[in-house]
Amino acid sequence: MRGIMRKKYVLAGASGRAFSMFAKPITERFSDIAELSAIYDINGTRAVYFRDNAAPAAKLYADFDEMMQKEKPDVLIVATMDSWHHEYIIRGLSYGCDIITEKPLTIDGDKCNQILAAERTSGHKVYVTFNCRFMPYVRRIKELLNQNLIGEILHADYEYLLDRRHGADYFRRWHRKKENSGGLLVHKATHHFDMVNWWLGQEPDVIYANGSRRFYGPVREKRGERCLTCRNRCEYAFPNTADPHVQGMYFIPEKEDGYFRDKCIFSEEIDIEDTMSVTVSYRQGALLTYSLTTYNPYEGWKIAFTGTKGRLEASTYYSGENASDPNDYIKYYNDRGETITYKIPKAEGTHGGGDIRLLEMLIRGSAEDPLGQIADVRAGIRSVMIGACANLSIQDGKPHKIDDIIKWQ
C-alpha cells in the first residue's frame, strides 16, 4: 500500500502567532498529512530559535523567492506583520500555491484590491484564519440565528472590552503604528466584524466611525523608551522579561533588527486609537453598532441581535469575576414574553477552542462545512474594509462605502 502524500507547507514570518498556531501543530499533530518544510524570516536569530523549538526539520531561508523556488510548496502560510501580508500573498500566488494567511488579510482597500486581482488570475485560493468562527460558543450562536429564531435580523449591538493587560500590549508592539497594523479597528476588530458578517449572512455597505486616543500615548510625563531600561516603576511594565520564550523570540534577536517587544505604552510615536465606535449598515438592511475599548478592568464581549420575532443576547468573559464560570450562555427573548437560556460549556484550548478546530478543517480537510466556517478572500476583505472605512471616517468625519473602494469584479 502506498503511503499518504503529505502536503508541503512553507511559512513566511517566524512570529509568535505562527509558532503556536501553525508550526508546532503541523509538526506535532498533523505530521501524517502535512510537512512544514521551510521557514522564511529576515531575522536569522529569531528564525533559528523558532525552528529549533517549533519545527526542527524545517529549512531556514533569509530570501523568500529562494525558498519558494527551491521548496515548491503546496501551501504558503503568511504570518508576517500585517502591512506585509499582501506582498507575500501575491508573490505566493504567483508561485502557484494556495495561501493561508493570519488575520487580518491586509490593512487597507488598495492592498485588498491587489490581493483580489492576484487571486482571480492565479487559479489558486486565499484562506483567512478567522478562528473565532470555530469557537463552539460562536458556532452555536450562528446555528440559532440560522434557525430563524428571532426572524429577520434588524440590528446587532456588539461591545468588545480589552483589559489593561491585553489591551496595553498592543501599544508596546509594532501594532502601535497604524502603518503597520491598520490600527485596532483592522488588526483586532477584523475578528469581530467577521463574526458579525458571518452571523448575519449579510454584506457590509456603509461605515461611519469615531475614535480617539485618551488612555495610552503621551499622557504621562514620566516615560521611557522601553520597559527593560525604564526606572519609573510603571504599573504597566512588561511582565515577561525573564521568560525564556520571550528571550528567544524577541530580546535576543533584537540585536539584528532593533525591534523592542517592550516599548513604552506612553510613547509619542503611538498613533492608533484606544477608544472606538463604529456604525455599519448592511446591504440587506441590518444595522450594526460596535465599540472597542482597550483599558477595561476586565475582558470580554457582549452582543445582542434584535429581530422581527425576538432578541438574542450573548456574552463571554476572559478575565474578571465572570471568567471562572465553566459555561457560556445565550438568552433568547421571544415575542410572547418568554425567555429561553442555552448553556454552552466552555471549550478547552486557545481562543475558546477555535484554533485547533480551524486547523482540523483547514489542514486535515476531513470535516464538512455546512455553516461556511472556512473564510475565503472575500470574507477577509469585508472584515478588513469595515475597519479600513472606519479609519477613513475617523480622519474625515464622513461615512464611507465599501463598494466605492473595492473592485469586486
C-alpha positions in Angstrom: 0.0 0.0 0.0 1.3 3.4 -0.9 1.7 6.0 1.8 -0.4 9.1 2.1 1.0 12.0 0.2 1.8 14.8 2.6 1.2 18.4 1.6 4.2 20.7 1.8 3.8 23.9 3.7 6.2 26.8 4.0 6.0 29.8 6.4 6.6 33.5 5.8 7.2 35.2 9.2 8.6 33.5 12.3 6.2 35.3 14.5 4.8 34.4 18.0 1.4 33.6 16.4 3.0 31.4 13.8 4.9 29.5 16.4 1.8 28.2 18.3 -0.9 28.4 15.7 0.9 26.8 12.7 4.5 25.5 13.2 4.0 23.3 16.3 0.6 21.9 15.3 1.8 21.0 11.8 4.9 19.3 13.2 3.2 17.5 16.2 -0.5 17.0 15.3 -0.7 16.9 11.5 2.6 15.3 10.6 0.8 12.4 9.0 -0.6 14.6 6.2 1.4 17.8 6.4 5.1 18.9 6.4 6.4 22.3 7.3 9.4 22.2 5.0 10.8 25.7 5.4 10.6 29.0 7.3 11.4 32.4 5.9 12.3 35.4 8.2 14.5 38.4 7.8 15.8 38.0 11.4 18.1 35.0 11.4 18.4 34.8 15.2 14.7 34.6 15.7 14.3 32.1 12.8 16.8 29.7 14.5 15.1 29.8 17.8 11.7 29.4 16.1 12.9 26.4 14.1 14.7 24.7 16.9 11.7 24.9 19.2 8.7 24.5 16.9 9.8 22.7 13.7 13.3 21.2 14.0 13.2 19.6 10.5 12.4 22.8 8.6 14.9 24.6 6.5 15.6 28.3 7.1 15.7 30.9 4.4 16.6 34.6 4.5 15.3 35.1 0.9 11.6 34.5 0.2 12.0 33.8 -3.5 14.8 31.3 -3.0 12.5 29.4 -0.5 9.6 29.3 -3.0 11.8 28.3 -5.9 13.6 25.5 -4.0 10.8 24.2 -1.9 7.9 24.3 -4.4 5.3 24.3 -1.7 1.6 23.3 -2.0 0.6 26.0 0.6 2.2 29.2 1.8 1.4 30.4 5.3 1.7 34.1 5.8 2.2 35.3 9.4 4.3 38.5 8.9 3.5 42.0 10.1 0.0 42.9 8.8 1.2 45.6 6.4 3.3 43.0 4.6 0.6 40.4 4.2 -0.4 41.5 0.7 3.2 41.3 -0.6 3.7 37.7 0.4 0.2 36.6 -0.5 0.6 38.0 -4.1 4.1 36.6 -4.5 3.0 33.2 -3.1 0.1 33.0 -5.6 2.5 33.8 -8.4 4.4 30.6 -7.5 1.3 28.5 -8.0 0.3 27.6 -4.4 -2.7 28.2 -2.2 -2.3 30.7 0.7 -3.3 30.5 4.4 -2.9 34.0 5.9 -3.2 35.0 9.5 -5.8 37.7 10.1 -6.2 40.5 9.1 -6.0 39.8 5.3 -4.3 43.1 4.9 -4.8 46.7 6.2 -6.4 48.9 3.5 -8.5 49.0 0.4 -5.7 49.3 -2.1 -4.0 46.2 -0.8 -7.3 44.3 -0.7 -7.8 45.1 -4.4 -4.3 43.9 -5.2 -4.9 40.6 -3.4 -8.3 40.1 -5.0 -6.9 40.6 -8.5 -4.0 38.3 -7.9 -6.2 35.5 -6.6 -8.5 35.9 -9.6 -5.8 35.5 -12.1 -3.8 32.8 -10.3 -6.3 30.0 -10.2 -5.4 29.4 -6.5 -7.2 30.3 -3.2 -6.5 32.5 -0.3 -7.9 31.5 3.1 -8.1 33.7 6.2 -7.7 32.1 9.6 -10.8 33.5 11.4 -10.6 31.2 14.3 -13.5 32.8 16.2 -15.9 31.2 13.7 -14.7 27.8 15.1 -15.3 28.6 18.8 -18.2 26.2 19.9 -20.0 29.2 21.5 -19.8 31.4 18.4 -20.9 28.4 16.3 -23.9 27.9 18.5 -25.0 31.5 18.0 -24.8 31.0 14.2 -26.8 27.8 14.4 -29.6 29.6 16.4 -29.7 32.5 14.1 -29.8 30.2 11.1 -32.9 28.6 12.6 -34.7 31.9 12.1 -35.2 32.0 15.9 -35.6 35.8 16.0 -36.8 36.2 12.5 -35.3 38.8 10.2 -32.3 40.4 12.0 -32.7 44.1 12.0 -30.0 45.3 14.4 -26.8 44.0 16.2 -25.1 45.7 19.1 -21.6 44.5 19.8 -19.3 45.7 22.6 -15.7 44.4 23.0 -13.7 45.1 26.1 -9.9 44.6 26.3 -8.5 44.7 29.8 -5.4 46.6 30.8 -3.1 43.6 30.5 -4.1 42.5 27.0 -5.1 46.0 25.8 -1.8 47.6 26.8 0.2 45.0 24.9 -1.0 46.3 21.6 0.6 49.7 22.5 4.0 48.1 23.2 4.5 46.3 19.9 4.5 47.1 16.2 0.7 47.3 16.3 1.0 50.8 17.8 1.7 52.3 14.4 -1.2 52.4 12.0 1.0 52.0 9.0 2.0 48.5 10.4 -1.4 47.2 11.6 -4.2 49.4 10.3 -4.9 50.2 14.0 -7.1 48.1 16.2 -10.2 48.6 14.0 -8.3 46.5 11.5 -5.9 44.3 13.4 -8.1 43.3 16.3 -11.7 44.1 15.2 -11.3 42.1 12.0 -12.3 39.1 14.1 -15.3 40.9 15.5 -16.5 42.3 12.1 -16.1 38.9 10.5 -18.1 37.2 13.2 -21.0 39.7 12.7 -20.8 39.4 8.9 -20.9 35.6 9.3 -23.7 35.6 11.9 -25.9 37.9 9.8 -25.1 36.4 6.5 -25.2 39.9 5.0 -22.7 42.2 3.2 -21.5 45.4 5.0 -22.1 48.5 2.9 -21.7 52.0 4.6 -19.5 52.7 7.6 -19.2 55.7 9.9 -16.9 55.9 12.9 -15.4 57.9 15.7 -12.2 57.2 17.5 -9.7 58.8 19.9 -6.6 58.0 21.9 -7.0 59.1 25.5 -5.5 56.4 27.8 -2.3 55.4 26.0 0.2 57.5 24.1 1.9 60.7 25.6 -0.4 61.2 28.5 2.3 60.9 31.1 5.4 63.0 31.6 7.3 60.1 33.1 8.0 57.6 30.4 10.9 55.9 28.8 11.8 54.1 25.5 11.2 50.6 26.8 10.3 48.8 30.0 13.6 46.9 30.3 15.6 50.1 30.9 12.9 52.3 32.4 13.3 53.5 36.0 9.8 54.8 36.5 8.4 51.6 38.1 5.3 51.9 36.0 2.3 49.6 36.8 2.2 48.7 33.1 5.7 47.4 32.9 6.1 44.4 30.5 5.8 41.4 32.9 7.6 38.7 31.0 11.1 40.0 30.6 12.8 36.8 32.1 10.6 34.3 30.2 12.9 32.0 28.2 10.5 32.0 25.2 10.3 35.8 25.2 14.0 36.0 25.4 14.4 33.6 22.5 11.8 35.1 20.3 12.3 38.8 21.0 15.0 40.0 23.4 18.0 38.1 22.0 17.0 38.7 18.3 16.6 42.4 18.7 20.3 42.9 18.1 19.6 42.2 14.4 16.7 44.5 13.7 16.2 46.7 16.7 12.7 45.6 17.3 11.8 46.0 21.0 9.0 43.9 22.3 8.5 46.1 25.4 8.2 49.6 24.2 6.6 52.2 26.4 2.9 52.4 26.1 3.0 56.2 26.7 5.3 56.9 23.8 4.7 59.8 21.4 5.1 57.6 18.4 1.8 55.8 19.1 -0.8 56.8 16.5 -3.6 54.2 16.9 -6.8 54.8 18.8 -7.6 53.2 22.1 -11.4 54.2 22.1 -13.5 53.4 19.1 -17.2 53.3 18.0 -18.5 52.2 14.6 -21.8 52.0 12.9 -22.4 49.8 9.8 -25.3 49.5 7.5 -25.6 46.2 5.6 -26.8 45.9 2.0 -29.6 43.6 3.1 -30.9 46.0 5.7 -29.4 45.2 9.1 -27.6 47.8 11.2 -24.6 47.2 13.5 -23.4 49.4 16.4 -19.9 48.4 17.6 -17.5 49.7 20.3 -13.9 48.7 21.2 -12.1 50.0 24.4 -8.7 48.9 25.4 -8.3 49.8 29.1 -11.1 48.0 31.0 -10.8 46.3 34.4 -11.9 43.0 32.8 -12.0 41.5 29.3 -14.8 40.0 27.3 -17.6 40.8 24.8 -21.3 41.2 24.6 -23.6 41.1 21.7 -27.4 41.4 21.1 -29.4 40.7 18.0 -32.8 42.2 17.6 -35.2 40.7 15.0 -38.8 40.7 13.9 -39.6 37.7 16.2 -37.4 38.4 19.3 -34.0 39.1 20.7 -30.8 37.0 21.2 -28.2 38.1 23.7 -24.7 36.5 24.3 -21.6 37.4 26.3 -18.4 35.8 27.3 -15.6 36.9 29.6 -11.8 36.2 29.6 -10.9 37.9 32.8 -12.7 39.3 35.8 -15.3 37.7 38.1 -17.4 36.1 35.3 -14.4 34.4 33.6 -14.4 31.5 36.1 -17.9 30.3 35.1 -17.4 27.0 33.2 -20.3 27.8 30.9 -21.3 30.5 28.4 -24.9 31.4 28.0 -27.2 32.6 25.2 -30.5 34.1 26.1 -33.5 34.2 23.7 -36.4 36.5 24.3 -39.3 35.7 22.1 -42.3 37.9 21.2 -44.5 36.1 23.6 -42.7 37.4 26.7 -40.8 34.1 27.2 -37.1 33.7 28.0 -35.1 30.6 27.0 -31.5 30.2 28.2 -29.0 28.0 26.3 -26.0 26.8 28.3 -22.8 26.0 26.3 -19.8 24.5 28.2 -16.6 26.5 27.6 -14.3 24.6 25.2 -10.6 24.0 26.2 -7.8 25.2 24.0 -6.6 28.5 22.7 -9.1 31.1 21.6 -12.1 29.3 23.0 -11.2 26.1 21.3 -11.3 27.7 17.9 -7.6 27.3 16.9 -7.5 23.5 16.7 -10.9 23.2 15.2 -9.9 25.6 12.4 -6.7 23.7 11.7 -8.5 20.4 11.7 -10.8 21.6 8.9 -8.2 23.7 7.1 -5.3 21.2 7.1 -6.9 17.8 7.5 -9.9 18.8 5.4 -12.0 15.9 6.5 -14.9 17.8 8.1 -17.9 19.1 6.2 -18.5 22.8 6.4 -22.3 23.3 6.5 -22.0 26.7 8.2 -19.4 28.1 5.9 -16.8 28.5 8.7 -13.8 28.5 6.3 -13.3 32.1 5.3 -12.3 33.0 1.7 -10.6 36.1 0.4 -13.9 38.0 0.1 -14.8 37.4 3.7 -11.3 38.7 4.6 -11.9 41.8 2.5 -15.3 42.5 4.0 -14.0 42.4 7.6 -10.9 44.5 6.7 -12.9 47.1 4.9 -15.2 47.8 7.8 -12.1 48.7 9.8 -10.4 50.5 6.9 -13.5 52.6 6.1 -13.8 53.3 9.8 -10.3 54.6 9.8 -11.1 56.9 6.9 -14.3 58.1 8.7 -12.3 58.9 11.8 -10.0 61.0 9.6 -12.6 63.0 7.7 -15.8 62.7 9.7 -17.7 61.2 6.7 -19.3 57.9 6.1 -17.6 55.6 3.6 -19.0 52.9 1.3 -17.0 49.7 0.7 -18.1 49.3 -2.9 -16.7 52.7 -3.8 -13.3 51.3 -2.9 -13.2 47.6 -3.7 -13.1 46.3 -7.3 -15.1 43.1 -6.8 -15.2 42.2 -10.5 
